[in-house]
């Protein structure tokens, strides 16, 4: 059967070239085209081997119906292949008697009634449980043909070890690798968006985009020790100074004021059980000493409104930030907390110096305790602050203050028209 109507990438051609190998594993980044090549392979196998019996597994019934089955039908239709599909149980049959039995990983015991299976194929195998994999392998005896297994997946988001990753490590000669960039049929805009969403250089980026499997515990950490370059950068204290203020919540006793320039942290002030006027006094001292481009105040829970109202009387480059509010780039980030932290991490990887004397280790620990994931809307999100507290043993107040200083709301505010500058230069008009 010719596949001239089907456009294939280089790695997909490599996958199909190992047509009758007993085991082939495709470990790729997301959107590399792995489901499509799996569908092409099983259709061609079913056509070439009369009476072939296959088990096909997807992560969920939804993905089985809307992704894998859909791909198979599109391929059959494009190649004018006759097939029958029983919609109630997703059994696909061909004119030569070959049959594909389809299952969801959500119901592992459903495969137990099947026997004499020749082929097992699993889409997004890292996200399917090992039970259905083992049950299905047990069905592969007594078939007409030499057993063949095809597993395709991106590494599981956040997990570093499961049966799929172990199979990859134990069978290196059976593995075909590809990244999200190896799909020539997706647009450059889409690829650029993936880079921004996952954060270039992060573990999550390397895992989900480049298809790497890690031997570290915190794959979903947004930053690791190696990312702290600690490059000494001494700019003038008057160059783009910004302040982030993390307010103590109800029942908590620490407010943190952080002052930074473009390249390094300049000052961290920790205040225990401070009232609004004490916090205001420290901020005013900084305002009197420096020209501050912007101030971002944490108002999650409403605890920042008091100092905001008092500062607003004499200083207007100030914003309130609720960590749960929408991100500026709400097509990429789940909320503004995620966006602020990722922006801070990008700067740290580029050389922003977080060395801050006695607070250095504390700040690094707080940053390394942050965990990311892709939510059900496909947006990058950070795990909850409560999750961080459980891992860290305390609230990440210093890293929150640092993240606030990178808030895009305050950066945009500082880029507004400078009325004082215009008035001072009226004589030039």
N, C-alpha and C positions, 0 to 999 in steps of 0.2 A: 504494500500500500504506500503510495507516494505521499510525502508530507510537504510538497512544494507550496501548498496554499498556506502553510503554517509558518509564521515568522519565528525564528529561534535566535536566541543569544548564543554566544560562544560556549558558555557553561552549560546551557540546556542541550546543545549538540553533544557535548561531552557526556552528559547524563544519558542520553539516548544511545550513544555509541557503545555503552556497556549494557546492551540490551538484555542479554541472557545471563548476566552475572548473578550468582546466588544472593548477594547482598550489595546494595548501593545505598549510601547515606548522603543526602544533600543537606549540608549545614550552611545556611545563607543568612544574610541580613534580610530585614523585612522588605517586601515589595520587589524581590529579585526575580519573581516569576516562577517560583518553585511549584506552586499548585498547578499551574498550567502544564508544566512539563511532566508532572506526575500523571495528570489526566491524559496527556498524549500517549505516554508510555503504556498505561493500562488499556487504552482503547486499541492500540496497535497489538499488544500482547493477546488481547481477547479475539482479535480478528485472525491472527496468524495461527492460533492454537485452538483447534476445534474442541469444544466442551471444557475449556479452561474455567476453573472455579476460583473466585477471588474474594477475599475479605477486604473491604475498604473502610477505613476509620477516619473520622474527623473529630475535632475537639468537642464540638457541640452539635445538636441537631440543626441549629440555625446555620452554622458554617457548613454543615453537610449539604443542606438544601440550597443555600444561597451562594455558595462558593464552589465546592467540589463537584456536586452534581451538575451545577450550571456550566462549569467548564467542560465537563464530559459531553453534555448535550450540544454545546456550541461547536466542539471539535467534530462530533459526529455529523452535525448539520453542514459544517463547512466542507467536509470531505464526502458528503452524500452517503453516509453510512446508515443503514437501517438498524434500528434498535427499538426495544420496548422498555418502558419504565413503569413499575408499579408504584404509584405515588404514596400509597399507604405505608409501605415498608422499604421504599427506595431500593428495590431489586431491579437491576438493569440486565436485560438479556439481549443477545445478538442472534442473528439468523443461523449461525453455526453451532448454537447451543451453549456458547460461553456465557457465564453468569457472573455478575458482580453483586455480592451481598454487602450492603452499606450499613454502617453502625456509627453510633455516637459514643465517645468515650464516657459520656455521662451514665451509660448503662452497660457496664462491663459484662454482666452475666448473659446478655442477649446473644452473644456469639456461641454460647455453649451448645445450642441445638444444631450447629452447623458441623459438617464433617467433610473429609476428603478434599481439603483446600490445597490449591497449588500456589497461590500468590497471596501475600499480605502486603498491603500498602497503607501507610498512616500519614495523614497530612498534619502538620504542626505537632510532630511526635513528642517534642519536649513538653507540650502542654497537655498531652493525653496521659492518663495514669498507666503505671506499669502493669496493673492487674489485667487490663484489656489486652495489652501487648502479650503477656504470658498466656492468657486464655486463647488468644488467636494463634500463637505459635503452636500450641497444643493441637489445634485443628489441622495443622499442616502435615498430615500423614495419610498414606493410602491414596493420594491423588494420582492423576494420570501423568503429570509432568514433574520435572525436577523442581523442588520448592524454590521460590524466589521471594525476597523481601525488599521493599523499598520504603525508606523512612526519610521524610523531609521535614525540616523545621528551622526556625530561628532559635537560638538559645533562649531558655525560659527567662522572662523578665524577673530579675532579682535572685533567682536560684542559681547556685553554682554546681550543684550535683544532683542528677537524677539518672534514671536508667538510660535516657537518650545521650546525655553527656558522657556517661561511662562507655556506651557503645562507640561513640565517636573516638574517645581516647584509646579504646582497646582494638579498634579496627582502622587505623590511620590510612591503610591502603584502599579502604572501601569508601573513603569520604571524598566528596566533591564540594569544594568551598566556593562561595560567591558572596559579594557584598551587594548592598542596595544600589550601588553605582554601576553594577555589571548588567543592569537591565537597560538596554538601549531604547526601549519602547516607552519609558516614562520621561516626562519633561524635566528640563534642568531646573525649572521653578519648583517642581515637586521635590527634587533632590536637595535643593537649597533649603527648602522648608524643613526637611528631615534633619539637616545639619543643625539648624537653629533650634528645633524642638528638643533634640536629644543632647545638645551641648557638645560641640566638637572636642574630642580629647577625653571626655568623661568615660567611665566604665560602661555606663548605659549606652552611650554612643558606640563604643567599640563592640559591645555585645549585640545590640539590636541593628546597627547599621553595617558593621563590618563582620558580624557573625562569629565573634570570638567567644570561647569558653574560658572562664577564669578559674584559677586555683586559689582564689581569695574569698574571704567570707562576705565582705560588703560590696558585692557587685553593684548594688543600687545606691551606694554612697555617691554624693554629688562631687566630692573632692577627696583626695587621698594625700598622704604625707609628701609624696613625690611632687605634688603640684605646688607646694609652697616653695617658691624659688628664693624668697627672702633677699631680694636684690635691694641694696641700699640705694635709695633715690632721694636726694636732698633737693627739693624744690623750695622756692620761696614760700614762706608761710602765707603769703598774700595771694597765692595762685589757686583759684578755684577751690576754696575751702567749703566743705559741706558738713552738716551735722545730722546725725541720726539719733533719735531719742526713743529708747524702749521703756515704756512706762510700767511701773509695778502694778500688777493687777490686784484684785481683791484677795486678801489673804497672803499676798506675796510681799516681800520686803525690799526688793532691789530695783532701782531705776538706774539705767545706764545711759550716759551721754557720750557719744563718740564723735570726735573731730578728725577729719582726714583731708588730705589734698589729693591730687590726681594719682600719686604714686605710693603713698604710705599713710598709715595711721599716725596722727600727731598726738592725740590725747584721748584717754579713756577715763571717765569719771564715774565711779560707782557710788550710789547713794542708798543707804539702808534706811527704810521706813521714813523717807523724806516726804514732806508735804509739798504742795504746789509751789509755795513761795520759796522754799529752799531750792527746788529744781530751777525755778525762774531765776533766782540769784546767780546760779552757776552759768546758765545760758547767757544772761546779760553780761557777765564778765567776759565771756568769749566774744560776744558781739561788740563790746567796747574795745577789745584788744585787736580784733581781726575784722576784715571785710568778709562776711560770710555770704556765699552765693545762695545757699538754700538750707532750710531746716525741714526735716520730715519727722513727724511725731506719731508714734504708735497710738492709735485710738481704738484698738480692739477692746471691746467691752466698755468703751466710752471714757476710759481713764485719762485720755490725753486732752480732752476738751477744755479743761480748766487752764492749763498752761498755754494752750493755743489761743484762747480768748485774751489772756493777759499779754502775750507776745504780739498779737495782731495789732494792738494799739499803736505800737511804734515800729513794727517790723512786718513787712508784707510778703516776704519771700518764704512762706511757710505753708506746709500742707499737712493735713491729717490723713493717716493711712490706716484703714481697717484691713488686716491681713487677708480676710476672706473676700475682699472686693475684687471686681474684675481686673484682669491685667490690661495694660495698654495694648499688648499683642495678645488679645484674647482668642486669636486663632491658633495660638501655639501653647500658651500657658493657662493652667486651670484657674489661677488667681494671682493677685499681685504679690503675694508672699513668695510663690514659686519664681515669678519673674525677677524679683529683687535679688533673691539668693543666687539664681543662675547668672544674673548680670555681675554680681560680686565675684562669683567663682571664675567667670571669664576673665575679669581683670586680674585676679590672683594668678591665674595660669599665665597671663601675659607679663607678670612681673610685679604686680602690686604687692607691697611689703606689709605683711600683717604683724611683723615684730612690734610688740608694744610693751616691752619690759615685763613686768610681773604678770601681765594679762595674756602673754603670748600663748602659753600652753593651754590655758583655759579656752581661749578663742579658737585655737586649732581643734581642740576636742569638740567644741560645739559645732563647728563647721563640718567636721568629719562624721558627726552623729546624724546629720540630715540625710534622709533617704528619699529617692525619687521613684516614680512609677508612671505608667501611661494609664490614664483613667478610661472609663467606658465611653468617653466622647473623643478619645484619641488625643487628648491634651496631656502635656507633661505636668505632673503635680508632685508636690512634696507630701510625704506622710505627715500625719498630724503632729502638732506640737506636743500633745500628750505622749505620742509614740517616742518622740525625741527625749522627753523627760524620763521615760522609763529606761531608755537606753543609757542616758547620760547621768541620771540621778539628780538632775537639777534643771532649772529652766535655762534655755540658751539665750540669755539676755544680751550678752555682748555681741554674739553673732547676729542677733535680731537688730541691734543698733547699727552694726556695720551694713547689713542688708538694707536697712531703711535709708542709709546715706546714699545708696545707689538707686533709690526709687526714681523711676522715669517721670513720675508726676512732678517731683521737685526739680529734676533736671530741666524739664520743659518749662517750668515756672521761671527758672533762672535765665532761660533764653528769651523770655518776653522782652518787650521794649523797655529799655532803661530810661525812665522819665528823667531821673536826676542828670544823666549824661546829656540828654537833649537840652534841658534847661541851662546847663552849664555852658553849652556851646551855641546859645541862641544868636550870639553876635556873628557867627559864621554864616548865617542864613541871609 
